[in-house]
């Protein structure tokens, strides 16, 4: 019986180690909706928690747009279409913009606060 307890404790330790120490320590993923139009972005929130963030970008404009944040960007999104972008953000400010020539200068840029 004692040997069984040792194996159970060892199994729990191995499982906890495989899960990165603790399943409770894992940070939840944050989702942010982004509406792109000609020539602005509207985000569903002005701040997020540090960690994994999934952006869902809907192009409600008449021109193709993309969305860049955290060193990653979407491909061009055609009018009426959507794209997803997953990034890991650190605490601070995260700048976002449309990289199509002239679009950021016309207003398609902003800053997201990462707490």
C-alpha positions in Angstrom: 0.0 0.0 0.0 2.8 2.4 0.9 4.5 1.7 -2.5 1.2 2.6 -4.3 1.2 6.0 -2.5 4.8 6.7 -3.5 3.9 5.9 -7.2 0.8 8.2 -7.0 2.8 11.1 -5.5 5.5 10.6 -8.2 2.9 10.5 -10.9 1.3 13.8 -9.6 4.7 15.4 -9.5 5.5 14.3 -13.1 2.2 15.6 -14.3 2.5 18.9 -12.6 6.0 19.3 -14.1 4.7 18.5 -17.6 2.0 21.2 -17.2 4.6 23.9 -16.4 4.4 23.7 -12.6 0.8 24.3 -12.1 -2.3 24.4 -14.3 -3.5 27.3 -12.1 -0.5 29.4 -13.0 -1.5 29.4 -16.7 -2.7 32.8 -17.9 -6.0 32.9 -19.7 -6.1 34.1 -23.3 -7.6 37.5 -24.0 -9.7 38.1 -27.1 -10.0 41.5 -28.7 -12.3 42.5 -31.6 -11.0 45.0 -34.0 -13.2 46.9 -36.6 -11.1 48.3 -39.4 -12.7 51.0 -41.6 -11.5 53.7 -43.9 -9.3 55.1 -42.0 -9.5 54.1 -38.4 -9.5 51.1 -36.0 -12.0 50.5 -33.3 -10.9 48.0 -30.6 -13.3 46.4 -28.2 -11.1 47.4 -25.3 -8.3 49.9 -24.6 -6.3 47.6 -22.3 -5.5 43.9 -21.9 -3.6 41.8 -19.5 0.0 40.8 -20.4 0.1 37.4 -22.2 -1.5 35.7 -25.1 -4.0 37.9 -27.0 -6.1 36.9 -30.0 -7.2 39.7 -32.2 -10.2 39.2 -34.6 -10.1 41.9 -37.2 -13.1 42.7 -39.4 -12.6 44.9 -42.4 -15.7 47.1 -42.5 -14.1 49.5 -45.0 -14.1 49.7 -48.8 -10.3 49.2 -49.1 -8.0 46.4 -48.1 -6.3 46.8 -44.7 -4.0 44.8 -42.4 -3.3 45.0 -38.7 0.1 45.0 -37.1 0.9 44.7 -33.4 3.6 43.0 -31.3 5.9 42.4 -34.2 3.2 40.4 -36.1 0.7 41.4 -38.8 -2.2 39.9 -40.7 -2.2 39.5 -44.5 -4.2 42.1 -46.4 -7.9 41.8 -45.4 -10.3 42.4 -48.2 -13.5 44.5 -47.5 -16.1 42.4 -45.7 -13.6 39.8 -44.6 -12.0 38.9 -41.3 -8.6 37.6 -40.0 -7.2 36.5 -36.7 -3.9 37.4 -35.2 -2.4 35.8 -32.1 0.4 37.6 -30.2 2.0 37.5 -26.8 2.2 41.0 -25.3 4.4 42.2 -22.5 3.4 44.8 -19.9 3.6 48.4 -21.2 2.2 50.0 -24.4 1.7 48.1 -27.7 1.4 50.2 -30.8 -0.8 49.0 -33.6 -1.3 50.2 -37.2 -2.2 49.4 -40.8 0.9 49.0 -42.9 -0.7 49.8 -46.2 1.0 52.9 -47.6 -0.5 56.1 -46.2 -3.1 54.4 -44.0 -1.4 54.9 -40.6 -0.7 58.5 -41.5 -4.5 58.9 -42.3 -5.4 57.6 -38.8 -5.1 53.8 -38.8 -2.9 53.6 -35.8 -3.1 53.6 -32.0 -1.8 52.3 -28.7 -3.1 49.4 -26.6 -2.3 49.4 -22.8 -0.9 46.1 -21.6 -1.3 45.6 -17.8 
